[in-house]
């Protein structure tokens, strides 16, 4: 986005980002302090934490971001060695910024693939301890998504789920600890956490709960001639923890598998009434458009209704997107994704003031190629957009954009 365009959308919104930064006081849950104010240098609207072909990696993909209690921005990504494919020798990496995303510290490996695949980072800040909890996925280097969908990969080399934590503001992380048996049903084949940041609930009876939006694929019914690689076997689900990420449970499971809405890569945000809103990529479903949504009144344990098409996001292509509720009852629900229906291009931001029932495009952040993204609160009037972009390909860089919040209609 041109600087003039960015500056033209500055707005004051009351109580913005209070809940996203943990500024609410909830009975039984201490408020998370947002940390000291971070002053951004003039002219740092855009920075580039990751560039393909640098740092020992062929490409960086699948961005995720959180702001810690101390105000540090953590930018996670998959560092893909050797080639750009979704499987192979892939590490989860992170860079830290102490100035609101203007400059970045050295690249650190959080979860080493050691020749295999570690990816789909879903970080979240635990509102009780302030620790950074990171959930991610694993598979063997040879285990492509297609082979996993077809049931050709043994469980030990298939998709597995791990958790890590950092108690020092994202400088170091514990070794990955496996939680697959708690959060993956027997018979599921594909499994992916997020991608994008996970969610810490700050209000309601489940305040303090960590919720990770995820997706999976089911095996075809016994006797079916399907192989399992058909999109109709995709479904969304959630996993959650009520003790700061130490133990995990499987929440709702979208198991319609009817081929109409194929809920895939998902993201979540908590609304002022305490409900959780989920937005999902519709992976080649028969429904019109490429986005679907659902909501949960019990902290992600069940859905109020199955995933259904979200028609006001019809211009979004088949791609991952990100959600962020920008604080308070007078705040706004934000959604980021590319905005060209038949191409991964033109990263944009949408707003919703009715809890996700309808979205309105607020601004185009950039006119180049664009793919996956994640939103992170920076201060009461600014959000960060960590997104894949480039000139010839959307996978040339992962850039960070500081964006003044768009006006609330």
C-alpha positions in Angstrom: 0.0 0.0 0.0 1.3 3.5 -0.8 2.1 5.5 2.3 -0.4 8.2 1.4 -3.1 5.5 1.3 -2.0 4.1 4.6 -2.0 7.5 6.3 -5.3 8.4 4.9 -7.1 5.7 6.8 -6.0 6.7 10.2 -8.8 6.6 12.7 -9.5 6.7 16.4 -11.6 3.8 17.6 -12.6 3.6 21.3 -11.1 0.7 23.2 -9.3 -0.7 20.2 -7.3 -3.8 20.8 -8.0 -4.0 24.5 -9.1 -7.6 24.4 -6.5 -8.6 21.7 -3.8 -7.2 23.9 -5.2 -8.8 27.0 -6.3 -5.5 28.6 -9.6 -6.9 30.0 -10.0 -7.9 33.6 -12.0 -11.1 33.8 -13.2 -12.8 37.0 -10.7 -15.6 37.8 -8.2 -14.4 35.1 -5.6 -11.7 35.7 -5.5 -9.2 32.9 -2.5 -9.6 30.6 -0.5 -6.4 30.6 0.2 -5.2 27.0 3.7 -4.2 28.0 5.5 -0.9 27.5 4.5 1.2 24.5 6.6 0.5 21.5 7.5 3.6 19.4 7.9 2.9 15.7 10.4 4.9 13.7 9.1 7.1 11.0 9.1 5.4 7.6 9.0 1.9 8.8 5.5 1.0 7.5 7.0 -2.0 5.7 9.8 -4.4 6.7 11.0 -7.7 5.4 11.8 -10.4 8.0 12.1 -13.2 5.4 13.5 -13.3 1.9 13.7 -16.4 -0.2 17.2 -17.8 -0.8 18.7 -16.3 2.3 19.6 -17.8 5.7 20.0 -21.3 4.3 16.5 -21.6 3.0 15.1 -21.8 -0.5 11.8 -20.1 0.5 9.9 -19.0 3.6 6.2 -19.7 3.9 3.2 -20.0 6.2 3.6 -16.9 8.4 2.3 -16.5 11.9 2.7 -13.7 14.4 2.0 -12.8 18.0 2.8 -9.8 20.3 4.1 -10.9 23.7 3.4 -9.4 27.1 6.6 -7.4 26.8 5.5 -5.9 23.5 7.8 -8.0 21.3 6.5 -9.1 17.9 7.4 -12.7 17.0 7.2 -13.5 13.3 7.2 -17.3 12.7 7.5 -19.1 9.4 8.4 -22.3 7.7 12.0 -22.3 6.5 12.0 -24.7 3.5 15.5 -26.0 2.6 16.4 -27.1 -0.9 13.0 -26.5 -2.5 9.7 -24.7 -2.1 7.4 -27.7 -1.8 5.1 -28.4 1.2 7.1 -31.5 2.3 10.8 -32.1 2.6 13.4 -30.6 5.0 11.5 -27.9 6.7 12.1 -26.0 10.0 9.9 -23.7 12.0 11.8 -20.5 12.4 11.2 -17.2 14.2 12.5 -13.6 14.2 11.9 -11.1 17.0 11.2 -7.4 16.8 11.4 -5.0 19.8 10.2 -1.9 17.8 6.8 -3.0 16.5 8.0 -4.7 13.4 10.4 -2.1 12.1 13.6 -4.1 12.6 14.2 -7.8 13.3 16.6 -9.8 15.3 18.5 -12.9 14.0 16.7 -15.9 12.6 16.3 -18.7 15.1 15.2 -22.3 14.5 12.3 -23.1 16.9 11.6 -26.7 15.7 14.2 -28.4 13.5 12.9 -30.8 10.8 16.3 -32.6 10.8 15.4 -33.7 7.3 11.7 -34.0 7.9 8.9 -31.5 7.9 8.0 -29.2 10.8 5.4 -26.6 10.0 2.0 -24.9 10.3 3.1 -22.8 13.3 0.2 -21.7 15.5 1.5 -19.5 18.3 -0.4 -17.9 21.1 0.4 -16.0 24.3 -1.0 -17.7 27.4 -2.9 -15.0 29.3 -2.1 -16.4 32.7 1.6 -16.9 32.5 2.6 -14.7 29.6 4.4 -17.7 28.1 4.4 -18.1 24.3 2.8 -21.5 23.4 3.5 -22.9 20.0 1.5 -25.7 18.4 2.8 -27.1 15.1 2.6 -30.1 12.7 5.1 -32.8 11.6 5.4 -35.4 8.8 8.2 -37.3 7.2 10.0 -35.6 4.3 8.7 -38.2 1.8 5.1 -37.9 3.0 3.4 -35.5 0.6 -0.1 -34.3 1.3 -1.4 -36.4 -1.6 0.2 -39.6 -0.2 -1.2 -38.9 3.2 -4.7 -38.2 1.9 -4.5 -41.5 0.0 -3.6 -43.4 3.1 -0.2 -44.5 1.8 1.9 -43.2 4.8 2.3 -45.1 8.1 1.2 -43.1 11.2 4.7 -42.5 12.4 5.6 -40.7 9.2 2.2 -39.1 8.8 0.8 -35.9 10.3 1.5 -35.5 14.0 1.0 -32.6 16.4 3.5 -31.1 18.8 3.6 -28.3 21.4 6.4 -26.0 22.7 6.6 -23.1 25.0 8.8 -20.1 25.7 9.1 -18.4 29.1 11.7 -15.8 28.0 9.8 -13.7 25.5 10.4 -15.9 22.5 14.1 -16.1 22.8 14.2 -19.8 23.3 11.6 -22.6 23.1 11.3 -26.0 24.8 11.7 -29.1 22.7 8.6 -30.2 20.7 6.3 -32.5 22.8 3.9 -34.7 21.0 0.1 -34.4 21.7 -1.2 -36.3 18.6 -3.0 -39.0 20.6 -5.1 -36.3 22.4 -6.2 -34.3 19.4 -6.2 -36.5 16.3 -9.0 -39.1 15.8 -8.0 -42.6 14.7 -8.5 -42.9 11.0 -7.8 -39.3 10.2 -5.2 -38.9 7.5 -4.3 -35.2 6.9 -3.9 -32.9 9.9 -2.9 -29.2 10.0 -2.7 -26.7 12.8 -3.9 -23.2 11.8 -2.0 -21.9 10.0 -1.7 -18.5 11.7 -1.8 -17.4 15.3 -4.0 -19.4 17.8 -6.5 -17.8 20.2 -6.5 -17.0 23.9 -10.0 -16.5 25.3 -10.3 -13.5 27.5 -13.9 -13.4 28.5 -16.8 -15.8 29.4 -16.7 -19.1 31.3 -13.7 -20.3 29.4 -11.5 -17.3 29.9 -7.8 -18.3 29.8 -8.5 -21.2 27.4 -6.1 -21.6 24.4 -7.9 -22.5 21.1 -6.2 -23.7 18.0 -8.2 -23.8 14.8 -7.2 -26.8 12.7 -8.2 -29.1 9.8 -8.0 -32.7 8.9 -9.1 -35.3 6.3 -11.1 -38.4 6.9 -10.7 -41.8 5.3 -13.4 -42.8 2.8 -16.1 -45.1 4.0 -15.3 -48.8 4.0 -16.1 -50.2 0.5 -15.9 -46.8 -1.2 -14.0 -46.5 -4.4 -12.7 -43.1 -3.5 -9.0 -42.8 -2.6 -9.3 -40.1 0.1 -7.5 -37.4 -1.9 -10.8 -35.9 -3.0 -11.4 -32.5 -1.3 -14.8 -33.8 0.0 -13.0 -35.5 2.9 -11.6 -32.3 4.4 -13.1 -30.9 7.6 -12.2 -28.3 10.2 -11.8 -28.9 13.9 -10.4 -27.2 17.0 -8.1 -28.3 19.8 -8.0 -26.5 23.2 -6.1 -26.3 26.5 -7.4 -25.0 29.8 -4.1 -25.2 31.6 -1.8 -23.0 29.5 -0.9 -25.5 26.9 0.2 -28.4 29.2 -2.7 -30.7 28.3 -4.9 -30.6 25.2 -8.4 -31.8 24.2 -10.1 -32.2 20.9 -12.9 -29.7 20.5 -15.6 -29.5 17.7 -15.2 -31.6 14.6 -16.7 -30.6 11.3 -17.5 -34.1 9.8 -20.1 -33.4 7.2 -17.8 -34.4 4.3 -20.5 -33.7 1.8 -18.4 -31.9 -0.8 -20.5 -28.8 -0.6 -18.3 -26.9 1.9 -14.8 -28.5 2.4 -13.6 -26.6 5.5 -9.9 -26.4 5.3 -7.2 -24.0 6.7 -9.0 -22.2 9.6 -8.6 -19.2 11.8 -10.5 -17.9 14.9 -11.4 -14.8 16.8 -13.3 -14.2 20.0 -16.2 -11.7 19.8 -17.4 -9.3 22.5 -20.2 -11.7 23.6 -17.6 -14.4 24.3 -18.4 -16.5 21.3 -15.7 -17.7 19.0 -16.0 -17.0 15.3 -14.2 -19.4 12.8 -13.4 -18.6 9.2 -12.2 -21.4 6.9 -10.9 -21.8 3.4 -13.4 -23.8 1.3 -11.1 -26.3 -0.4 -12.8 -26.7 -3.8 -16.3 -27.3 -2.4 -19.4 -27.1 -4.6 -20.7 -24.1 -2.8 -20.3 -20.6 -4.3 -17.2 -18.7 -3.2 -14.1 -19.9 -1.4 -14.8 -19.0 2.2 -16.9 -20.5 4.9 -17.6 -19.7 8.6 -19.1 -21.0 11.8 -19.3 -20.0 15.4 -19.1 -21.6 18.9 -20.8 -20.5 22.1 -18.8 -22.9 24.3 -15.2 -21.9 23.6 -14.7 -24.2 20.6 -16.0 -27.4 22.1 -19.0 -27.5 19.6 -20.4 -25.4 16.7 -23.7 -23.6 16.8 -24.2 -24.7 13.2 -22.1 -26.4 10.5 -19.7 -24.4 8.3 -21.6 -22.4 5.7 -20.6 -20.2 2.8 -19.5 -16.6 3.7 -20.8 -14.8 0.7 -19.4 -11.3 1.6 -15.9 -12.7 1.1 -16.6 -14.1 -2.4 -13.7 -12.2 -3.9 -11.2 -14.1 -1.9 -9.4 -16.9 -3.9 -8.8 -20.4 -2.5 -6.2 -19.5 0.1 -5.6 -19.2 3.8 -6.8 -16.0 5.6 -6.4 -14.5 9.1 -8.8 -13.1 11.7 -8.3 -10.6 14.5 -10.9 -8.9 16.7 -9.6 -5.4 17.4 -10.9 -4.9 21.0 -13.8 -3.9 23.0 -17.6 -3.9 22.2 -17.1 -0.9 19.9 -14.2 -2.7 18.0 -14.1 -4.4 14.7 -13.4 -7.9 13.4 -10.7 -7.9 10.8 -10.0 -10.4 8.0 -6.9 -10.5 5.7 -6.4 -12.4 2.5 -5.6 -11.8 -1.2 -8.5 -10.1 -3.0 -8.4 -11.3 -6.6 -10.9 -14.1 -7.0 -8.9 -16.1 -9.6 -5.3 -15.2 -8.5 -3.2 -15.0 -5.3 -2.7 -11.3 -5.5 -3.5 -7.9 -3.9 -3.3 -8.4 -0.1 -6.3 -6.7 1.4 -8.1 -6.1 4.7 -11.9 -6.5 5.4 -13.9 -5.4 8.4 -17.0 -6.7 10.0 -19.1 -4.8 12.7 -21.8 -7.5 13.0 -19.8 -10.4 14.3 -18.8 -11.9 11.0 -22.2 -12.0 9.4 -21.0 -9.6 6.7 -17.6 -8.2 5.7 -16.7 -5.0 3.9 -13.4 -4.5 2.1 -11.6 -1.7 3.8 -8.3 -1.4 2.0 -5.8 -3.0 -0.4 -2.5 -3.3 1.4 -0.4 -4.1 -1.7 -1.0 -4.6 -5.4 1.6 -7.4 -6.0 1.2 -11.1 -5.7 0.0 -12.3 -2.3 -0.8 -15.5 -0.5 -0.9 -16.5 3.2 -1.0 -13.9 6.0 -1.5 -13.3 9.7 -2.7 -10.3 11.7 -1.3 -9.2 15.0 -2.2 -6.2 17.3 0.5 -3.6 17.7 -1.2 -0.8 19.6 -4.6 0.7 20.1 -4.7 2.1 16.5 -2.4 -0.1 14.5 -2.2 -3.8 13.4 0.6 -5.7 11.8 0.1 -7.7 8.6 2.7 -10.5 8.1 2.2 -11.8 4.6 3.7 -13.7 1.7 4.3 -11.5 -1.3 6.4 -10.8 -4.4 6.5 -9.4 -7.9 6.5 -12.6 -10.0 5.5 -15.0 -7.2 3.8 -14.5 -3.9 6.6 -16.6 -2.3 9.6 -14.2 -2.8 9.4 -12.6 0.6 7.4 -12.5 3.9 6.8 -8.9 4.6 5.5 -7.1 7.7 3.2 -4.1 7.2 2.1 -1.6 9.9 -1.5 -0.6 9.1 -3.6 2.0 10.8 -6.9 0.5 11.7 -9.6 1.3 9.1 -12.6 3.3 10.1 -15.6 1.6 11.7 -18.7 2.4 9.7 
